[in-house]
Amino acid sequence: MRVVEHASSSSQFFFSFQITERIIVLFVVINSQEEVQGKYIVCVLFFLWNLLDVVRYTYNMLARMEIHYLPLTWLNFSLCILLYPLSVLAKAFAICVSLPYFETFGTYSVKLPFPFAFSVYFPYVLKMYLLVLFTGMCFIIRNLFSERKAHLETGNSKKKRS
């Protein structure tokens, strides 16, 4: 039980980071550019997100009811490690596909009036976000490995005792 409490408290930050990533990519990048909405990468991205969520939410629901099914536990903690980097690559590719449209249409680019003489060119913001995305991926993958180790080793030690 202690492992579950630690994992749930430490994963709250990573869960909120992942939700923030999805909101930015979905509403800012994909939804704001109609040309990007029909690209194949959007379908791949939604498929990866949904596959990860189906396994994760099924595992979490059963864990809350204190039903521990070892194959689902293994799938939850192993599949995330494989699919999360793929989803980050799909997000990055969706951002790269949308960059020419943001450059052409100037969406979300802002030029402030004279006293401030400051402008925000949104394609540069997206390029900086790509760096944050890949940096965040490294931290999340490390957290996923530690959660996997904690949950799967705990399951094995319980199994050996019985």
C-alpha positions, 0 to 999 in steps of 0.5 A: 500500500505504501508503494501505491501512495508514493506512486500516486503522490509523485505521479500527480505532477507528471500526470498534470504535465501530460494533461498540459501537453495534450491541451496545448497540442490539441487546442493550440496546435491542431484545433487552431489550424484547419489544415493540420486537422486532416493530417495522418499524424493527428490520427496516429496521435489520437490512437496513441493517446487512446491506447495509453488511456484505455490501459491506464484507466482500466488499471487504475479503476481495478486498483482502486477496487483493490483488484490486482491483475498481474498481466494488466499491471505489467501491461500498464507499466510496460506499455507506457514506457514504449508508447509514451516516447512515440506519442511525444514524437507524434506531438513533435511531428504534428507541431512541425507540420503545423509550423508553416501554417503558423508562419504563413497565417501569423496565428497567435503571433503578437506585436505590441505597440510602441512603448513596449516594442515587443513582439512574440512570433508564435513559431519560435514559441512552438520551437521552444516548446519542442525543447521543453517537450523532449526534456519533459519526456526524459523526466517522465520516462525516468518516473515511469521506469521507477514506478514500473520497478516499484510496482512490479518488484512489489508484485513479485515479492508478494508472489514469492511469499505466498 
